[in-house]
């Protein structure tokens, strides 16, 4: 089963300045304006490595990394260890604490069913991350995975360590507080690694990073280069029963093509009931249908169309896939509506053609109002139990099926392969 290893983390030193001004969000949610603002606050902001820009951006990232190492802005810890990473945040007036263990996870092919994916990936993103890894030899950001620890051993280790002062403690611009501790003692490391050794790990976020790590390992082998620690990947592991787990829906925006609402409705009426509703009821209507398959289609104006999958269609197997896959709202949306009614095929989806994503329902509607999208499909969030069921079935959800909130901060703990 899973093999978790302590490691000598690459981290910022005091020479870099305030750590809160050095870290950044994940690369794929940073706008050009946000990137510039981060660098303006601190020239050593990690966005320069994680999201390089320019004609020779990957080579520049490698050169920047070497420069910062030489200056001592970044340095590897003297002693190997694992890390406890906590995020404290608020959603809808409720306070949450999410806790993860950060370490190196031995790479396994998905067919070995030790580390299990739940989501399809995008080709462009994997190519970008691969080039960056080849240029730097680093895992800059962590794969986010889930595990089950019925014994409570890891929770006991975490509770004892987090009673001590953290290595760092700061709040970012999104009002998320980040705290970090290090586990170094043999007893602590044995307890955590020993417990996780009997587990399967379910990738929650970072599928592109994991597949890139697999590709990088094979690249080294095929090039006759030593693999070393590149047979592992930086991973943050969270108990599946952690009360801080929050999953937001990822809404779909249809772009660069016209959408005839009447034609879409005509294509869908065999499988769905359709009802025009006022925008003021959208959120409540989706919540009321959370145990079924409901979607809000918006093409402009002050109303939207509520689509509910008919009872006789529930439980149907989609495209010969698993029952777990077929039970997902995103699977129903992609198959019955995006593919059949709008003609956006799987290849276009994989290449992000005609489809964009946002976790904000308000942003989705506003994009249609402003002409940035022809239509928006607002959906309910995927449940954690569904993620596990799809992974255990050996299946994968459509791209961007989940949005775990908050994202793991980038630049707090990194891994440099030997």
C-alpha positions in Angstrom: 0.0 0.0 0.0 1.1 3.7 0.3 4.7 4.5 1.2 5.2 7.8 2.9 8.7 9.2 3.4 10.1 12.1 5.5 12.2 14.5 3.5 14.4 17.6 3.7 12.0 20.2 2.7 13.0 23.2 0.6 11.8 26.3 2.4 12.2 30.1 2.6 14.8 31.5 5.0 14.7 34.8 6.9 16.6 36.4 4.1 13.4 36.3 2.0 11.5 38.5 4.4 7.9 38.0 5.6 6.8 34.5 4.6 3.3 35.7 4.1 4.7 37.9 1.2 6.6 35.0 -0.3 3.9 32.4 -0.8 1.2 32.4 -3.5 -2.0 30.7 -4.6 -1.8 27.7 -7.0 -0.6 28.7 -10.4 -3.8 27.9 -12.2 -5.9 30.5 -10.4 -3.5 33.4 -10.6 -4.3 36.2 -13.1 -1.6 38.3 -14.7 -2.6 41.2 -12.5 -2.4 39.1 -9.4 1.0 37.8 -10.4 2.4 41.3 -10.9 1.0 42.4 -7.5 2.6 39.4 -5.7 6.0 40.2 -7.2 5.6 43.9 -6.4 5.1 43.0 -2.7 8.2 40.8 -2.6 10.8 40.1 -5.3 11.2 36.6 -3.9 7.5 35.7 -4.2 7.2 32.1 -5.2 5.0 32.9 -8.2 8.2 33.6 -10.1 9.1 29.9 -9.9 5.6 28.4 -9.9 4.2 30.6 -12.8 7.2 31.8 -14.9 6.5 34.1 -17.8 8.3 35.0 -21.0 9.6 33.2 -24.1 12.1 31.1 -22.1 10.0 30.9 -19.0 11.0 27.4 -17.9 14.8 28.1 -18.2 14.2 31.3 -16.4 12.5 29.5 -13.5 15.5 27.1 -13.3 17.9 30.0 -13.3 15.9 31.9 -10.6 15.8 28.8 -8.4 19.6 28.4 -8.6 20.1 32.1 -7.8 17.9 32.0 -4.8 19.6 28.8 -3.5 23.0 30.5 -3.9 21.8 33.6 -2.1 20.3 31.5 0.7 16.8 32.8 0.1 15.7 29.2 -0.2 17.4 26.3 1.7 16.8 22.7 2.5 16.1 21.7 6.1 19.1 20.0 7.7 16.9 17.2 9.1 14.3 15.2 7.2 10.8 15.2 8.6 7.1 15.4 7.9 5.0 18.5 8.3 1.6 19.3 9.7 -0.2 22.0 7.7 -3.4 23.6 9.0 -5.7 26.0 7.2 -8.2 28.0 9.3 -11.0 29.6 7.3 -14.7 30.6 7.2 -17.5 29.6 4.8 -21.0 31.0 5.1 -20.3 32.2 8.7 -19.0 28.9 9.9 -15.4 28.3 11.1 -13.4 25.4 9.8 -9.9 23.9 10.4 -8.4 21.6 7.8 -5.3 19.6 8.8 -2.9 17.7 6.6 0.3 15.7 6.7 2.9 16.8 4.2 5.5 14.3 3.0 6.8 12.4 0.0 4.6 9.7 -1.4 6.1 6.9 -3.4 4.7 7.0 -7.0 2.5 4.2 -8.1 0.8 3.7 -11.5 -2.9 4.1 -11.1 -3.3 0.4 -12.2 -1.7 -0.6 -8.9 -4.7 0.9 -7.0 -2.5 2.4 -4.2 -2.9 6.0 -5.1 -6.3 6.5 -6.9 -7.4 9.3 -9.1 -11.0 10.5 -9.4 -10.8 13.0 -12.2 -9.7 13.3 -15.9 -6.9 15.7 -16.6 -6.1 18.4 -19.2 -3.3 17.9 -21.8 -2.1 21.5 -21.8 -1.7 21.7 -18.0 0.3 18.5 -17.9 2.7 19.6 -20.6 3.3 22.9 -18.8 4.0 21.3 -15.4 6.3 18.7 -17.1 8.5 21.4 -18.7 8.7 23.2 -15.4 9.8 20.1 -13.5 12.4 19.2 -16.1 13.9 22.7 -15.8 13.9 22.8 -12.0 13.9 19.2 -10.7 11.4 20.2 -8.0 7.8 19.6 -6.8 6.9 23.2 -6.2 3.3 22.5 -5.2 1.7 19.6 -3.4 -0.7 16.9 -4.5 -3.7 16.9 -2.2 -5.0 13.4 -1.2 -7.4 11.8 1.2 -7.0 8.8 3.5 -9.0 7.0 6.3 -7.5 6.5 9.7 -10.1 4.6 11.8 -7.4 4.0 14.5 -7.0 7.7 15.2 -3.2 7.3 15.6 -2.4 10.2 13.2 -5.0 12.4 14.9 -3.2 11.8 18.2 0.2 12.8 16.8 -1.3 15.9 15.2 -3.1 17.0 18.4 0.1 16.7 20.5 2.3 18.6 18.0 -0.2 21.4 17.3 -0.4 22.2 21.0 3.1 23.6 20.4 3.9 26.9 18.8 4.0 26.6 15.0 7.0 27.3 12.7 4.9 29.9 10.9 1.4 31.4 11.4 0.0 34.0 9.0 -3.3 35.0 7.3 -3.5 35.6 3.6 -5.5 38.1 1.5 -8.4 35.6 1.3 -8.6 35.6 5.1 -7.3 32.0 5.3 -4.8 31.4 8.2 -1.9 29.0 7.5 0.1 27.2 10.2 3.0 24.8 9.9 4.7 22.4 12.3 7.5 19.8 11.7 7.6 16.2 12.9 11.2 15.0 13.4 11.3 12.4 16.2 11.5 8.8 15.2 8.5 7.9 17.2 6.3 10.6 15.5 7.5 9.6 12.1 7.1 5.9 12.6 3.5 6.4 13.9 2.4 8.5 10.9 4.3 6.6 8.2 3.4 3.2 9.7 -0.3 4.1 9.8 -0.4 5.4 6.2 1.5 2.4 5.0 -1.7 0.4 5.2 -3.8 2.9 3.3 -5.0 3.8 -0.1 -4.7 7.4 -1.0 -7.4 9.2 -3.0 -6.3 12.2 -5.0 -8.5 15.1 -4.1 -6.6 17.9 -6.0 -3.5 17.9 -8.1 -4.1 15.1 -10.7 -2.0 17.1 -13.2 0.9 17.3 -10.7 0.7 13.6 -9.9 0.6 12.5 -13.6 3.4 14.9 -14.3 5.5 13.3 -11.6 4.9 9.9 -13.2 5.9 11.3 -16.6 9.0 12.9 -15.1 10.1 9.6 -13.5 9.7 7.8 -16.8 11.6 10.6 -18.6 14.6 10.1 -16.3 14.5 6.4 -16.8 14.3 6.6 -20.6 17.1 9.2 -20.6 19.4 6.9 -18.6 19.5 9.4 -15.7 19.3 8.5 -12.0 15.7 8.6 -10.7 16.7 9.1 -7.1 13.9 10.7 -5.0 11.9 11.4 -8.3 10.2 8.0 -7.6 8.1 10.1 -5.2 6.0 13.2 -5.2 5.2 16.0 -2.6 1.8 15.2 -1.1 -0.4 16.7 1.5 -2.6 14.0 3.1 -5.9 14.8 4.8 -8.2 12.4 6.8 -11.3 11.8 4.8 -13.3 12.4 8.0 -11.6 15.8 8.7 -14.4 18.2 9.6 -12.5 20.9 7.7 -13.1 19.3 4.3 -15.1 21.7 2.1 -15.9 20.9 -1.5 -17.4 23.7 -3.7 -19.1 23.0 -7.1 -17.3 24.0 -10.3 -19.8 25.6 -12.6 -19.6 25.4 -16.4 -19.4 28.3 -18.8 -20.1 27.7 -22.6 -17.9 30.1 -24.6 -17.0 30.8 -28.3 -20.2 29.3 -29.7 -23.8 30.3 -29.8 -26.4 28.7 -27.5 -30.0 28.6 -28.6 -31.9 28.0 -25.4 -35.0 26.8 -27.1 -33.1 24.1 -29.0 -31.3 23.0 -25.9 -34.6 22.7 -24.1 -36.1 20.7 -26.9 -33.1 18.3 -26.8 -33.4 17.9 -23.1 -37.1 17.5 -22.6 -37.0 13.7 -23.1 -34.6 13.3 -20.1 -35.4 16.3 -17.9 -38.3 18.3 -16.6 -37.7 22.0 -17.4 -39.1 25.0 -15.5 -38.5 28.7 -15.9 -37.6 30.2 -12.5 -36.6 33.6 -11.2 -32.9 34.1 -10.4 -33.7 34.9 -6.8 -34.7 31.2 -6.2 -31.7 29.7 -8.0 -29.6 28.8 -4.9 -32.6 27.4 -3.0 -33.8 25.4 -6.0 -30.4 23.7 -6.4 -30.2 23.0 -2.6 -33.6 21.4 -2.7 -32.5 19.1 -5.5 -29.2 18.1 -4.0 -30.2 14.5 -3.6 -31.1 14.2 -7.3 -29.7 15.7 -10.5 -30.6 19.3 -11.0 -29.0 22.1 -13.0 -29.6 25.8 -13.6 -29.1 26.9 -17.2 -28.7 30.7 -17.6 -28.5 32.5 -20.9 -29.3 36.0 -19.7 -32.2 38.1 -18.3 -33.9 37.8 -14.9 -34.8 34.1 -15.1 -33.1 30.8 -15.6 -34.2 27.2 -16.6 -34.2 24.6 -13.9 -33.5 21.1 -15.3 -34.3 18.1 -13.2 -33.4 14.6 -14.4 -36.6 12.5 -14.7 -37.1 9.7 -12.3 -37.1 7.0 -15.0 -33.7 8.2 -16.1 -32.0 8.0 -12.7 -29.6 5.1 -12.3 -28.9 4.8 -16.0 -25.4 3.8 -16.8 -23.6 6.5 -18.9 -21.4 5.6 -21.8 -20.7 2.1 -20.3 -19.0 3.7 -17.3 -19.3 2.7 -13.6 -22.5 3.2 -11.5 -20.5 5.6 -9.3 -19.5 7.7 -12.3 -23.1 7.7 -13.7 -24.4 8.9 -10.4 -22.5 12.2 -10.6 -24.2 15.5 -11.4 -21.2 16.5 -13.6 -21.4 13.2 -15.5 -25.1 13.7 -16.2 -24.5 17.3 -17.2 -21.7 16.5 -19.5 -23.3 13.5 -21.2 -27.0 14.6 -21.5 -26.6 18.3 -22.0 -23.1 19.5 -23.0 -22.5 16.6 -25.4 -25.9 15.6 -26.7 -27.7 19.0 -26.6 -24.7 21.4 -27.3 -22.4 19.1 -29.3 -19.3 19.8 -27.1 -17.5 16.5 -27.4 -15.0 14.9 -24.9 -12.0 16.0 -27.0 -13.1 19.6 -26.9 -13.6 19.4 -23.2 -10.1 17.9 -22.6 -8.6 20.8 -24.6 -10.8 23.3 -22.8 -12.5 24.3 -26.0 -15.9 25.9 -25.7 -15.9 25.3 -21.9 -14.6 27.4 -19.0 -15.0 26.8 -15.2 -15.6 28.9 -12.1 -16.5 28.0 -8.5 -18.5 31.2 -8.2 -22.2 31.1 -9.2 -22.3 34.9 -9.2 -19.3 35.0 -11.5 -20.9 32.5 -13.9 -24.1 34.5 -14.2 -22.1 37.8 -14.6 -20.0 36.3 -17.3 -23.2 35.6 -19.4 -24.6 39.1 -18.7 -21.3 40.7 -19.8 -21.1 38.6 -23.0 -18.1 36.6 -21.9 -20.1 33.4 -22.1 -23.1 32.3 -24.1 -24.5 30.2 -21.2 -23.8 29.1 -17.7 -24.7 25.8 -16.0 -24.7 26.2 -12.2 -24.6 22.9 -10.3 -24.4 21.3 -6.8 -21.1 20.2 -5.3 -19.8 16.7 -5.6 -19.8 14.8 -2.3 -16.6 13.4 -0.7 -18.3 9.9 -0.6 -18.9 10.1 -4.3 -15.2 10.9 -5.0 -14.1 7.8 -3.1 -16.7 5.7 -4.8 -15.6 6.7 -8.3 -11.9 6.1 -7.4 -12.6 2.7 -6.0 -14.6 1.8 -9.1 -11.4 2.5 -11.1 -13.2 5.3 -12.9 -12.5 9.1 -13.3 -14.9 12.0 -13.2 -15.0 14.6 -15.9 -12.4 17.4 -15.7 -12.9 20.0 -13.0 -15.6 18.0 -11.1 -14.5 19.2 -7.7 -13.1 22.3 -6.0 -11.6 21.6 -2.6 -11.6 24.8 -0.6 -9.3 26.4 0.4 -6.5 25.6 -2.0 -3.2 24.6 -0.5 -0.8 27.5 -0.4 2.2 27.3 -2.7 5.7 28.1 -1.5 5.5 27.1 2.2 7.0 23.6 1.8 8.6 22.4 -1.5 10.6 19.3 -2.5 13.9 19.3 -4.5 14.7 15.9 -5.9 18.1 14.5 -5.4 
